[in-house]
Amino acid sequence: MQYEPELCHSCGSGLAGAVEVGREQRQVFDLPELALEVTEHQLIARRWPD
Ligand SMILES: [Zn+2]
């Protein structure tokens, strides 16, 4: 993303086409949304009848 001023802060004239005199860069890091994942495990007991 790039953001630019449209107007001069001093005189208010448009800045389209004016010389670029500076640029700052910053990065924003976002984590993807977390989602729960459920896995059911079943341990079955068996025996022969007495
Ligand atoms: Zn100006």
mmCIF file of the protein (N, C-alpha, C, O) and its ligand, coordinates in Angstrom:
data_MODEL
# 
_entry.id   MODEL 
# 
loop_
_entity.id 
_entity.type 
_entity.pdbx_number_of_molecules 
1 polymer     1 
2 non-polymer 1 
# 
_entity_poly.entity_id                      1 
_entity_poly.type                           'polypeptide(L)' 
_entity_poly.nstd_linkage                   no 
_entity_poly.nstd_monomer                   no 
_entity_poly.pdbx_seq_one_letter_code       MQYEPELCHSCGSGLAGAVEVGREQRQVFDLPELALEVTEHQLIARRWPD 
_entity_poly.pdbx_seq_one_letter_code_can   MQYEPELCHSCGSGLAGAVEVGREQRQVFDLPELALEVTEHQLIARRWPD 
_entity_poly.pdbx_strand_id                 A 
# 
loop_
_entity_poly_seq.entity_id 
_entity_poly_seq.num 
_entity_poly_seq.mon_id 
_entity_poly_seq.hetero 
1 1  MET n 
1 2  GLN n 
1 3  TYR n 
1 4  GLU n 
1 5  PRO n 
1 6  GLU n 
1 7  LEU n 
1 8  CYS n 
1 9  HIS n 
1 10 SER n 
1 11 CYS n 
1 12 GLY n 
1 13 SER n 
1 14 GLY n 
1 15 LEU n 
1 16 ALA n 
1 17 GLY n 
1 18 ALA n 
1 19 VAL n 
1 20 GLU n 
1 21 VAL n 
1 22 GLY n 
1 23 ARG n 
1 24 GLU n 
1 25 GLN n 
1 26 ARG n 
1 27 GLN n 
1 28 VAL n 
1 29 PHE n 
1 30 ASP n 
1 31 LEU n 
1 32 PRO n 
1 33 GLU n 
1 34 LEU n 
1 35 ALA n 
1 36 LEU n 
1 37 GLU n 
1 38 VAL n 
1 39 THR n 
1 40 GLU n 
1 41 HIS n 
1 42 GLN n 
1 43 LEU n 
1 44 ILE n 
1 45 ALA n 
1 46 ARG n 
1 47 ARG n 
1 48 TRP n 
1 49 PRO n 
1 50 ASP n 
# 
loop_
_struct_asym.id 
_struct_asym.entity_id 
A 1 
B 2 
# 
loop_
_chem_comp.id 
_chem_comp.type 
_chem_comp.mon_nstd_flag 
ALA 'L-peptide linking' y 
ARG 'L-peptide linking' y 
ASP 'L-peptide linking' y 
CYS 'L-peptide linking' y 
GLN 'L-peptide linking' y 
GLU 'L-peptide linking' y 
GLY 'peptide linking'   y 
HIS 'L-peptide linking' y 
ILE 'L-peptide linking' y 
LEU 'L-peptide linking' y 
MET 'L-peptide linking' y 
PHE 'L-peptide linking' y 
PRO 'L-peptide linking' y 
SER 'L-peptide linking' y 
THR 'L-peptide linking' y 
TRP 'L-peptide linking' y 
TYR 'L-peptide linking' y 
VAL 'L-peptide linking' y 
ZN  non-polymer         . 
# 
_pdbx_entity_nonpoly.entity_id   2 
_pdbx_entity_nonpoly.name        ? 
_pdbx_entity_nonpoly.comp_id     ZN 
# 
_pdbx_nonpoly_scheme.asym_id         B 
_pdbx_nonpoly_scheme.entity_id       2 
_pdbx_nonpoly_scheme.mon_id          ZN 
_pdbx_nonpoly_scheme.ndb_seq_num     1 
_pdbx_nonpoly_scheme.pdb_seq_num     101 
_pdbx_nonpoly_scheme.auth_seq_num    101 
_pdbx_nonpoly_scheme.pdb_mon_id      ZN 
_pdbx_nonpoly_scheme.auth_mon_id     ZN 
_pdbx_nonpoly_scheme.pdb_strand_id   A 
_pdbx_nonpoly_scheme.pdb_ins_code    . 
# 
loop_
_atom_site.group_PDB 
_atom_site.id 
_atom_site.type_symbol 
_atom_site.label_atom_id 
_atom_site.label_alt_id 
_atom_site.label_comp_id 
_atom_site.label_asym_id 
_atom_site.label_entity_id 
_atom_site.label_seq_id 
_atom_site.pdbx_PDB_ins_code 
_atom_site.Cartn_x 
_atom_site.Cartn_y 
_atom_site.Cartn_z 
_atom_site.occupancy 
_atom_site.B_iso_or_equiv 
_atom_site.pdbx_formal_charge 
_atom_site.auth_seq_id 
_atom_site.auth_comp_id 
_atom_site.auth_asym_id 
_atom_site.auth_atom_id 
_atom_site.pdbx_PDB_model_num 
ATOM   1   N  N  . MET A 1 1  ? 0.853   -1.183  0.000   1.00 0.00 ? 1   MET A N  1 
ATOM   2   C  CA . MET A 1 1  ? 0.000   0.000   0.000   1.00 0.00 ? 1   MET A CA 1 
ATOM   3   C  C  . MET A 1 1  ? 0.889   1.233   0.000   1.00 0.00 ? 1   MET A C  1 
ATOM   4   O  O  . MET A 1 1  ? 1.940   1.260   0.641   1.00 0.00 ? 1   MET A O  1 
ATOM   5   N  N  . GLN A 1 2  ? 0.459   2.232   -0.714  1.00 0.00 ? 2   GLN A N  1 
ATOM   6   C  CA . GLN A 1 2  ? 1.194   3.487   -0.730  1.00 0.00 ? 2   GLN A CA 1 
ATOM   7   C  C  . GLN A 1 2  ? 0.237   4.632   -0.416  1.00 0.00 ? 2   GLN A C  1 
ATOM   8   O  O  . GLN A 1 2  ? -0.902  4.662   -0.883  1.00 0.00 ? 2   GLN A O  1 
ATOM   9   N  N  . TYR A 1 3  ? 0.719   5.553   0.371   1.00 0.00 ? 3   TYR A N  1 
ATOM   10  C  CA . TYR A 1 3  ? -0.095  6.699   0.762   1.00 0.00 ? 3   TYR A CA 1 
ATOM   11  C  C  . TYR A 1 3  ? 0.661   7.970   0.404   1.00 0.00 ? 3   TYR A C  1 
ATOM   12  O  O  . TYR A 1 3  ? 1.854   8.085   0.686   1.00 0.00 ? 3   TYR A O  1 
ATOM   13  N  N  . GLU A 1 4  ? -0.013  8.908   -0.203  1.00 0.00 ? 4   GLU A N  1 
ATOM   14  C  CA . GLU A 1 4  ? 0.638   10.146  -0.616  1.00 0.00 ? 4   GLU A CA 1 
ATOM   15  C  C  . GLU A 1 4  ? -0.210  11.345  -0.236  1.00 0.00 ? 4   GLU A C  1 
ATOM   16  O  O  . GLU A 1 4  ? -1.438  11.268  -0.204  1.00 0.00 ? 4   GLU A O  1 
ATOM   17  N  N  . PRO A 1 5  ? 0.454   12.448  0.050   1.00 0.00 ? 5   PRO A N  1 
ATOM   18  C  CA . PRO A 1 5  ? -0.308  13.677  0.292   1.00 0.00 ? 5   PRO A CA 1 
ATOM   19  C  C  . PRO A 1 5  ? -0.833  14.207  -1.036  1.00 0.00 ? 5   PRO A C  1 
ATOM   20  O  O  . PRO A 1 5  ? -0.142  14.151  -2.053  1.00 0.00 ? 5   PRO A O  1 
ATOM   21  N  N  . GLU A 1 6  ? -2.038  14.712  -1.018  1.00 0.00 ? 6   GLU A N  1 
ATOM   22  C  CA . GLU A 1 6  ? -2.600  15.277  -2.252  1.00 0.00 ? 6   GLU A CA 1 
ATOM   23  C  C  . GLU A 1 6  ? -2.255  16.749  -2.388  1.00 0.00 ? 6   GLU A C  1 
ATOM   24  O  O  . GLU A 1 6  ? -2.038  17.260  -3.486  1.00 0.00 ? 6   GLU A O  1 
ATOM   25  N  N  . LEU A 1 7  ? -2.211  17.418  -1.238  1.00 0.00 ? 7   LEU A N  1 
ATOM   26  C  CA . LEU A 1 7  ? -2.006  18.870  -1.275  1.00 0.00 ? 7   LEU A CA 1 
ATOM   27  C  C  . LEU A 1 7  ? -0.792  19.268  -0.441  1.00 0.00 ? 7   LEU A C  1 
ATOM   28  O  O  . LEU A 1 7  ? -0.446  18.601  0.534   1.00 0.00 ? 7   LEU A O  1 
ATOM   29  N  N  . CYS A 1 8  ? -0.167  20.342  -0.832  1.00 0.00 ? 8   CYS A N  1 
ATOM   30  C  CA . CYS A 1 8  ? 0.940   20.911  -0.069  1.00 0.00 ? 8   CYS A CA 1 
ATOM   31  C  C  . CYS A 1 8  ? 0.407   21.458  1.258   1.00 0.00 ? 8   CYS A C  1 
ATOM   32  O  O  . CYS A 1 8  ? -0.586  22.185  1.292   1.00 0.00 ? 8   CYS A O  1 
ATOM   33  N  N  . HIS A 1 9  ? 1.089   21.092  2.348   1.00 0.00 ? 9   HIS A N  1 
ATOM   34  C  CA . HIS A 1 9  ? 0.633   21.561  3.661   1.00 0.00 ? 9   HIS A CA 1 
ATOM   35  C  C  . HIS A 1 9  ? 0.801   23.075  3.809   1.00 0.00 ? 9   HIS A C  1 
ATOM   36  O  O  . HIS A 1 9  ? 0.083   23.706  4.585   1.00 0.00 ? 9   HIS A O  1 
ATOM   37  N  N  . SER A 1 10 ? 1.747   23.658  3.066   1.00 0.00 ? 10  SER A N  1 
ATOM   38  C  CA . SER A 1 10 ? 2.009   25.104  3.223   1.00 0.00 ? 10  SER A CA 1 
ATOM   39  C  C  . SER A 1 10 ? 1.057   25.952  2.390   1.00 0.00 ? 10  SER A C  1 
ATOM   40  O  O  . SER A 1 10 ? 0.393   26.849  2.910   1.00 0.00 ? 10  SER A O  1 
ATOM   41  N  N  . CYS A 1 11 ? 0.995   25.661  1.090   1.00 0.00 ? 11  CYS A N  1 
ATOM   42  C  CA . CYS A 1 11 ? 0.221   26.559  0.218   1.00 0.00 ? 11  CYS A CA 1 
ATOM   43  C  C  . CYS A 1 11 ? -1.053  25.926  -0.320  1.00 0.00 ? 11  CYS A C  1 
ATOM   44  O  O  . CYS A 1 11 ? -1.878  26.610  -0.924  1.00 0.00 ? 11  CYS A O  1 
ATOM   45  N  N  . GLY A 1 12 ? -1.219  24.627  -0.106  1.00 0.00 ? 12  GLY A N  1 
ATOM   46  C  CA . GLY A 1 12 ? -2.462  23.992  -0.509  1.00 0.00 ? 12  GLY A CA 1 
ATOM   47  C  C  . GLY A 1 12 ? -2.557  23.615  -1.970  1.00 0.00 ? 12  GLY A C  1 
ATOM   48  O  O  . GLY A 1 12 ? -3.607  23.148  -2.413  1.00 0.00 ? 12  GLY A O  1 
ATOM   49  N  N  . SER A 1 13 ? -1.478  23.805  -2.741  1.00 0.00 ? 13  SER A N  1 
ATOM   50  C  CA . SER A 1 13 ? -1.556  23.430  -4.158  1.00 0.00 ? 13  SER A CA 1 
ATOM   51  C  C  . SER A 1 13 ? -1.371  21.922  -4.318  1.00 0.00 ? 13  SER A C  1 
ATOM   52  O  O  . SER A 1 13 ? -0.768  21.257  -3.475  1.00 0.00 ? 13  SER A O  1 
ATOM   53  N  N  . GLY A 1 14 ? -1.900  21.409  -5.409  1.00 0.00 ? 14  GLY A N  1 
ATOM   54  C  CA . GLY A 1 14 ? -1.836  19.973  -5.657  1.00 0.00 ? 14  GLY A CA 1 
ATOM   55  C  C  . GLY A 1 14 ? -0.411  19.484  -5.844  1.00 0.00 ? 14  GLY A C  1 
ATOM   56  O  O  . GLY A 1 14 ? 0.434   20.204  -6.376  1.00 0.00 ? 14  GLY A O  1 
ATOM   57  N  N  . LEU A 1 15 ? -0.139  18.245  -5.402  1.00 0.00 ? 15  LEU A N  1 
ATOM   58  C  CA . LEU A 1 15 ? 1.216   17.702  -5.482  1.00 0.00 ? 15  LEU A CA 1 
ATOM   59  C  C  . LEU A 1 15 ? 1.369   16.623  -6.546  1.00 0.00 ? 15  LEU A C  1 
ATOM   60  O  O  . LEU A 1 15 ? 2.418   15.985  -6.638  1.00 0.00 ? 15  LEU A O  1 
ATOM   61  N  N  . ALA A 1 16 ? 0.329   16.418  -7.348  1.00 0.00 ? 16  ALA A N  1 
ATOM   62  C  CA . ALA A 1 16 ? 0.429   15.407  -8.402  1.00 0.00 ? 16  ALA A CA 1 
ATOM   63  C  C  . ALA A 1 16 ? 1.553   15.785  -9.367  1.00 0.00 ? 16  ALA A C  1 
ATOM   64  O  O  . ALA A 1 16 ? 1.570   16.889  -9.911  1.00 0.00 ? 16  ALA A O  1 
ATOM   65  N  N  . GLY A 1 17 ? 2.492   14.856  -9.572  1.00 0.00 ? 17  GLY A N  1 
ATOM   66  C  CA . GLY A 1 17 ? 3.593   15.125  -10.487 1.00 0.00 ? 17  GLY A CA 1 
ATOM   67  C  C  . GLY A 1 17 ? 4.786   15.810  -9.839  1.00 0.00 ? 17  GLY A C  1 
ATOM   68  O  O  . GLY A 1 17 ? 5.820   15.976  -10.487 1.00 0.00 ? 17  GLY A O  1 
ATOM   69  N  N  . ALA A 1 18 ? 4.670   16.216  -8.566  1.00 0.00 ? 18  ALA A N  1 
ATOM   70  C  CA . ALA A 1 18 ? 5.793   16.872  -7.896  1.00 0.00 ? 18  ALA A CA 1 
ATOM   71  C  C  . ALA A 1 18 ? 6.880   15.842  -7.585  1.00 0.00 ? 18  ALA A C  1 
ATOM   72  O  O  . ALA A 1 18 ? 6.619   14.639  -7.544  1.00 0.00 ? 18  ALA A O  1 
ATOM   73  N  N  . VAL A 1 19 ? 8.091   16.329  -7.368  1.00 0.00 ? 19  VAL A N  1 
ATOM   74  C  CA . VAL A 1 19 ? 9.238   15.462  -7.112  1.00 0.00 ? 19  VAL A CA 1 
ATOM   75  C  C  . VAL A 1 19 ? 9.093   14.767  -5.754  1.00 0.00 ? 19  VAL A C  1 
ATOM   76  O  O  . VAL A 1 19 ? 8.742   15.404  -4.761  1.00 0.00 ? 19  VAL A O  1 
ATOM   77  N  N  . GLU A 1 20 ? 9.364   13.466  -5.719  1.00 0.00 ? 20  GLU A N  1 
ATOM   78  C  CA . GLU A 1 20 ? 9.341   12.737  -4.457  1.00 0.00 ? 20  GLU A CA 1 
ATOM   79  C  C  . GLU A 1 20 ? 10.599  13.084  -3.671  1.00 0.00 ? 20  GLU A C  1 
ATOM   80  O  O  . GLU A 1 20 ? 11.710  12.978  -4.191  1.00 0.00 ? 20  GLU A O  1 
ATOM   81  N  N  . VAL A 1 21 ? 10.426  13.496  -2.433  1.00 0.00 ? 21  VAL A N  1 
ATOM   82  C  CA . VAL A 1 21 ? 11.579  13.917  -1.629  1.00 0.00 ? 21  VAL A CA 1 
ATOM   83  C  C  . VAL A 1 21 ? 11.766  13.057  -0.383  1.00 0.00 ? 21  VAL A C  1 
ATOM   84  O  O  . VAL A 1 21 ? 12.636  13.338  0.441   1.00 0.00 ? 21  VAL A O  1 
ATOM   85  N  N  . GLY A 1 22 ? 10.967  12.030  -0.246  1.00 0.00 ? 22  GLY A N  1 
ATOM   86  C  CA . GLY A 1 22 ? 11.150  11.165  0.912   1.00 0.00 ? 22  GLY A CA 1 
ATOM   87  C  C  . GLY A 1 22 ? 10.170  10.024  0.872   1.00 0.00 ? 22  GLY A C  1 
ATOM   88  O  O  . GLY A 1 22 ? 9.135   10.087  0.208   1.00 0.00 ? 22  GLY A O  1 
ATOM   89  N  N  . ARG A 1 23 ? 10.516  8.972   1.600   1.00 0.00 ? 23  ARG A N  1 
ATOM   90  C  CA . ARG A 1 23 ? 9.629   7.820   1.654   1.00 0.00 ? 23  ARG A CA 1 
ATOM   91  C  C  . ARG A 1 23 ? 9.948   7.045   2.926   1.00 0.00 ? 23  ARG A C  1 
ATOM   92  O  O  . ARG A 1 23 ? 11.110  6.735   3.190   1.00 0.00 ? 23  ARG A O  1 
ATOM   93  N  N  . GLU A 1 24 ? 8.926   6.732   3.713   1.00 0.00 ? 24  GLU A N  1 
ATOM   94  C  CA . GLU A 1 24 ? 9.108   5.896   4.898   1.00 0.00 ? 24  GLU A CA 1 
ATOM   95  C  C  . GLU A 1 24 ? 8.466   4.548   4.630   1.00 0.00 ? 24  GLU A C  1 
ATOM   96  O  O  . GLU A 1 24 ? 7.435   4.450   3.964   1.00 0.00 ? 24  GLU A O  1 
ATOM   97  N  N  . GLN A 1 25 ? 9.084   3.532   5.151   1.00 0.00 ? 25  GLN A N  1 
ATOM   98  C  CA . GLN A 1 25 ? 8.526   2.193   4.978   1.00 0.00 ? 25  GLN A CA 1 
ATOM   99  C  C  . GLN A 1 25 ? 8.264   1.577   6.336   1.00 0.00 ? 25  GLN A C  1 
ATOM   100 O  O  . GLN A 1 25 ? 9.098   1.662   7.237   1.00 0.00 ? 25  GLN A O  1 
ATOM   101 N  N  . ARG A 1 26 ? 7.127   0.968   6.480   1.00 0.00 ? 26  ARG A N  1 
ATOM   102 C  CA . ARG A 1 26 ? 6.791   0.214   7.689   1.00 0.00 ? 26  ARG A CA 1 
ATOM   103 C  C  . ARG A 1 26 ? 6.057   -1.034  7.257   1.00 0.00 ? 26  ARG A C  1 
ATOM   104 O  O  . ARG A 1 26 ? 5.336   -1.047  6.260   1.00 0.00 ? 26  ARG A O  1 
ATOM   105 N  N  . GLN A 1 27 ? 6.260   -2.084  8.035   1.00 0.00 ? 27  GLN A N  1 
ATOM   106 C  CA . GLN A 1 27 ? 5.565   -3.336  7.736   1.00 0.00 ? 27  GLN A CA 1 
ATOM   107 C  C  . GLN A 1 27 ? 4.622   -3.676  8.885   1.00 0.00 ? 27  GLN A C  1 
ATOM   108 O  O  . GLN A 1 27 ? 4.956   -3.494  10.056  1.00 0.00 ? 27  GLN A O  1 
ATOM   109 N  N  . VAL A 1 28 ? 3.490   -4.151  8.545   1.00 0.00 ? 28  VAL A N  1 
ATOM   110 C  CA . VAL A 1 28 ? 2.520   -4.617  9.535   1.00 0.00 ? 28  VAL A CA 1 
ATOM   111 C  C  . VAL A 1 28 ? 2.393   -6.121  9.381   1.00 0.00 ? 28  VAL A C  1 
ATOM   112 O  O  . VAL A 1 28 ? 2.118   -6.632  8.295   1.00 0.00 ? 28  VAL A O  1 
ATOM   113 N  N  . PHE A 1 29 ? 2.596   -6.811  10.479  1.00 0.00 ? 29  PHE A N  1 
ATOM   114 C  CA . PHE A 1 29 ? 2.525   -8.275  10.448  1.00 0.00 ? 29  PHE A CA 1 
ATOM   115 C  C  . PHE A 1 29 ? 1.215   -8.725  11.077  1.00 0.00 ? 29  PHE A C  1 
ATOM   116 O  O  . PHE A 1 29 ? 0.919   -8.370  12.218  1.00 0.00 ? 29  PHE A O  1 
ATOM   117 N  N  . ASP A 1 30 ? 0.452   -9.482  10.362  1.00 0.00 ? 30  ASP A N  1 
ATOM   118 C  CA . ASP A 1 30 ? -0.817  -10.007 10.866  1.00 0.00 ? 30  ASP A CA 1 
ATOM   119 C  C  . ASP A 1 30 ? -0.762  -11.520 10.922  1.00 0.00 ? 30  ASP A C  1 
ATOM   120 O  O  . ASP A 1 30 ? -0.301  -12.188 9.996   1.00 0.00 ? 30  ASP A O  1 
ATOM   121 N  N  . LEU A 1 31 ? -1.249  -12.036 12.037  1.00 0.00 ? 31  LEU A N  1 
ATOM   122 C  CA . LEU A 1 31 ? -1.380  -13.487 12.133  1.00 0.00 ? 31  LEU A CA 1 
ATOM   123 C  C  . LEU A 1 31 ? -2.669  -13.907 11.452  1.00 0.00 ? 31  LEU A C  1 
ATOM   124 O  O  . LEU A 1 31 ? -3.681  -13.217 11.577  1.00 0.00 ? 31  LEU A O  1 
ATOM   125 N  N  . PRO A 1 32 ? -2.656  -15.016 10.739  1.00 0.00 ? 32  PRO A N  1 
ATOM   126 C  CA . PRO A 1 32 ? -3.925  -15.512 10.193  1.00 0.00 ? 32  PRO A CA 1 
ATOM   127 C  C  . PRO A 1 32 ? -4.850  -15.924 11.331  1.00 0.00 ? 32  PRO A C  1 
ATOM   128 O  O  . PRO A 1 32 ? -4.397  -16.311 12.408  1.00 0.00 ? 32  PRO A O  1 
ATOM   129 N  N  . GLU A 1 33 ? -6.131  -15.836 11.080  1.00 0.00 ? 33  GLU A N  1 
ATOM   130 C  CA . GLU A 1 33 ? -7.107  -16.165 12.108  1.00 0.00 ? 33  GLU A CA 1 
ATOM   131 C  C  . GLU A 1 33 ? -6.944  -17.609 12.558  1.00 0.00 ? 33  GLU A C  1 
ATOM   132 O  O  . GLU A 1 33 ? -6.806  -18.525 11.747  1.00 0.00 ? 33  GLU A O  1 
ATOM   133 N  N  . LEU A 1 34 ? -6.964  -17.785 13.888  1.00 0.00 ? 34  LEU A N  1 
ATOM   134 C  CA . LEU A 1 34 ? -6.801  -19.141 14.403  1.00 0.00 ? 34  LEU A CA 1 
ATOM   135 C  C  . LEU A 1 34 ? -8.129  -19.874 14.356  1.00 0.00 ? 34  LEU A C  1 
ATOM   136 O  O  . LEU A 1 34 ? -9.187  -19.274 14.546  1.00 0.00 ? 34  LEU A O  1 
ATOM   137 N  N  . ALA A 1 35 ? -8.069  -21.154 14.105  1.00 0.00 ? 35  ALA A N  1 
ATOM   138 C  CA . ALA A 1 35 ? -9.280  -21.971 14.095  1.00 0.00 ? 35  ALA A CA 1 
ATOM   139 C  C  . ALA A 1 35 ? -9.008  -23.244 14.881  1.00 0.00 ? 35  ALA A C  1 
ATOM   140 O  O  . ALA A 1 35 ? -7.956  -23.866 14.739  1.00 0.00 ? 35  ALA A O  1 
ATOM   141 N  N  . LEU A 1 36 ? -9.979  -23.621 15.715  1.00 0.00 ? 36  LEU A N  1 
ATOM   142 C  CA . LEU A 1 36 ? -9.835  -24.862 16.459  1.00 0.00 ? 36  LEU A CA 1 
ATOM   143 C  C  . LEU A 1 36 ? -10.106 -26.047 15.545  1.00 0.00 ? 36  LEU A C  1 
ATOM   144 O  O  . LEU A 1 36 ? -11.011 -26.024 14.711  1.00 0.00 ? 36  LEU A O  1 
ATOM   145 N  N  . GLU A 1 37 ? -9.305  -27.070 15.726  1.00 0.00 ? 37  GLU A N  1 
ATOM   146 C  CA . GLU A 1 37 ? -9.528  -28.292 14.978  1.00 0.00 ? 37  GLU A CA 1 
ATOM   147 C  C  . GLU A 1 37 ? -9.683  -29.398 16.018  1.00 0.00 ? 37  GLU A C  1 
ATOM   148 O  O  . GLU A 1 37 ? -8.758  -29.650 16.790  1.00 0.00 ? 37  GLU A O  1 
ATOM   149 N  N  . VAL A 1 38 ? -10.823 -30.052 16.049  1.00 0.00 ? 38  VAL A N  1 
ATOM   150 C  CA . VAL A 1 38 ? -11.113 -31.044 17.077  1.00 0.00 ? 38  VAL A CA 1 
ATOM   151 C  C  . VAL A 1 38 ? -11.019 -32.444 16.489  1.00 0.00 ? 38  VAL A C  1 
ATOM   152 O  O  . VAL A 1 38 ? -11.629 -32.753 15.465  1.00 0.00 ? 38  VAL A O  1 
ATOM   153 N  N  . THR A 1 39 ? -10.238 -33.282 17.164  1.00 0.00 ? 39  THR A N  1 
ATOM   154 C  CA . THR A 1 39 ? -10.148 -34.682 16.763  1.00 0.00 ? 39  THR A CA 1 
ATOM   155 C  C  . THR A 1 39 ? -10.511 -35.539 17.969  1.00 0.00 ? 39  THR A C  1 
ATOM   156 O  O  . THR A 1 39 ? -9.865  -35.437 19.012  1.00 0.00 ? 39  THR A O  1 
ATOM   157 N  N  . GLU A 1 40 ? -11.518 -36.367 17.845  1.00 0.00 ? 40  GLU A N  1 
ATOM   158 C  CA . GLU A 1 40 ? -11.913 -37.244 18.947  1.00 0.00 ? 40  GLU A CA 1 
ATOM   159 C  C  . GLU A 1 40 ? -11.199 -38.572 18.797  1.00 0.00 ? 40  GLU A C  1 
ATOM   160 O  O  . GLU A 1 40 ? -11.144 -39.156 17.715  1.00 0.00 ? 40  GLU A O  1 
ATOM   161 N  N  . HIS A 1 41 ? -10.642 -39.040 19.932  1.00 0.00 ? 41  HIS A N  1 
ATOM   162 C  CA . HIS A 1 41 ? -9.981  -40.346 19.957  1.00 0.00 ? 41  HIS A CA 1 
ATOM   163 C  C  . HIS A 1 41 ? -10.757 -41.235 20.918  1.00 0.00 ? 41  HIS A C  1 
ATOM   164 O  O  . HIS A 1 41 ? -11.056 -40.804 22.032  1.00 0.00 ? 41  HIS A O  1 
ATOM   165 N  N  . GLN A 1 42 ? -11.085 -42.433 20.534  1.00 0.00 ? 42  GLN A N  1 
ATOM   166 C  CA . GLN A 1 42 ? -11.844 -43.342 21.398  1.00 0.00 ? 42  GLN A CA 1 
ATOM   167 C  C  . GLN A 1 42 ? -11.025 -44.600 21.649  1.00 0.00 ? 42  GLN A C  1 
ATOM   168 O  O  . GLN A 1 42 ? -10.540 -45.239 20.716  1.00 0.00 ? 42  GLN A O  1 
ATOM   169 N  N  . LEU A 1 43 ? -10.879 -44.946 22.936  1.00 0.00 ? 43  LEU A N  1 
ATOM   170 C  CA . LEU A 1 43 ? -10.179 -46.170 23.302  1.00 0.00 ? 43  LEU A CA 1 
ATOM   171 C  C  . LEU A 1 43 ? -11.241 -47.167 23.736  1.00 0.00 ? 43  LEU A C  1 
ATOM   172 O  O  . LEU A 1 43 ? -11.914 -46.931 24.740  1.00 0.00 ? 43  LEU A O  1 
ATOM   173 N  N  . ILE A 1 44 ? -11.413 -48.244 23.038  1.00 0.00 ? 44  ILE A N  1 
ATOM   174 C  CA . ILE A 1 44 ? -12.488 -49.207 23.292  1.00 0.00 ? 44  ILE A CA 1 
ATOM   175 C  C  . ILE A 1 44 ? -11.948 -50.375 24.098  1.00 0.00 ? 44  ILE A C  1 
ATOM   176 O  O  . ILE A 1 44 ? -10.888 -50.918 23.787  1.00 0.00 ? 44  ILE A O  1 
ATOM   177 N  N  . ALA A 1 45 ? -12.699 -50.768 25.156  1.00 0.00 ? 45  ALA A N  1 
ATOM   178 C  CA . ALA A 1 45 ? -12.321 -51.919 25.989  1.00 0.00 ? 45  ALA A CA 1 
ATOM   179 C  C  . ALA A 1 45 ? -13.218 -53.090 25.621  1.00 0.00 ? 45  ALA A C  1 
ATOM   180 O  O  . ALA A 1 45 ? -14.413 -52.906 25.393  1.00 0.00 ? 45  ALA A O  1 
ATOM   181 N  N  . ARG A 1 46 ? -12.655 -54.289 25.560  1.00 0.00 ? 46  ARG A N  1 
ATOM   182 C  CA . ARG A 1 46 ? -13.439 -55.493 25.246  1.00 0.00 ? 46  ARG A CA 1 
ATOM   183 C  C  . ARG A 1 46 ? -12.975 -56.656 26.115  1.00 0.00 ? 46  ARG A C  1 
ATOM   184 O  O  . ARG A 1 46 ? -11.825 -56.717 26.550  1.00 0.00 ? 46  ARG A O  1 
ATOM   185 N  N  . ARG A 1 47 ? -13.895 -57.563 26.349  1.00 0.00 ? 47  ARG A N  1 
ATOM   186 C  CA . ARG A 1 47 ? -13.485 -58.820 26.987  1.00 0.00 ? 47  ARG A CA 1 
ATOM   187 C  C  . ARG A 1 47 ? -14.501 -59.880 26.634  1.00 0.00 ? 47  ARG A C  1 
ATOM   188 O  O  . ARG A 1 47 ? -15.627 -59.564 26.250  1.00 0.00 ? 47  ARG A O  1 
ATOM   189 N  N  . TRP A 1 48 ? -14.114 -61.137 26.762  1.00 0.00 ? 48  TRP A N  1 
ATOM   190 C  CA . TRP A 1 48 ? -15.035 -62.232 26.540  1.00 0.00 ? 48  TRP A CA 1 
ATOM   191 C  C  . TRP A 1 48 ? -15.894 -62.399 27.781  1.00 0.00 ? 48  TRP A C  1 
ATOM   192 O  O  . TRP A 1 48 ? -15.423 -62.137 28.888  1.00 0.00 ? 48  TRP A O  1 
ATOM   193 N  N  . PRO A 1 49 ? -17.140 -62.827 27.630  1.00 0.00 ? 49  PRO A N  1 
ATOM   194 C  CA . PRO A 1 49 ? -17.961 -63.058 28.826  1.00 0.00 ? 49  PRO A CA 1 
ATOM   195 C  C  . PRO A 1 49 ? -17.397 -64.207 29.662  1.00 0.00 ? 49  PRO A C  1 
ATOM   196 O  O  . PRO A 1 49 ? -16.825 -65.144 29.106  1.00 0.00 ? 49  PRO A O  1 
ATOM   197 N  N  . ASP A 1 50 ? -17.552 -64.152 31.022  1.00 0.00 ? 50  ASP A N  1 
ATOM   198 C  CA . ASP A 1 50 ? -17.041 -65.216 31.918  1.00 0.00 ? 50  ASP A CA 1 
ATOM   199 C  C  . ASP A 1 50 ? -17.876 -66.472 31.790  1.00 0.00 ? 50  ASP A C  1 
ATOM   200 O  O  . ASP A 1 50 ? -17.601 -67.467 32.461  1.00 0.00 ? 50  ASP A O  1 
HETATM 201 ZN ZN . ZN  B 2 .  ? 3.273   24.580  -1.280  1.00 0.00 2 101 ZN  A ZN 1 
# 
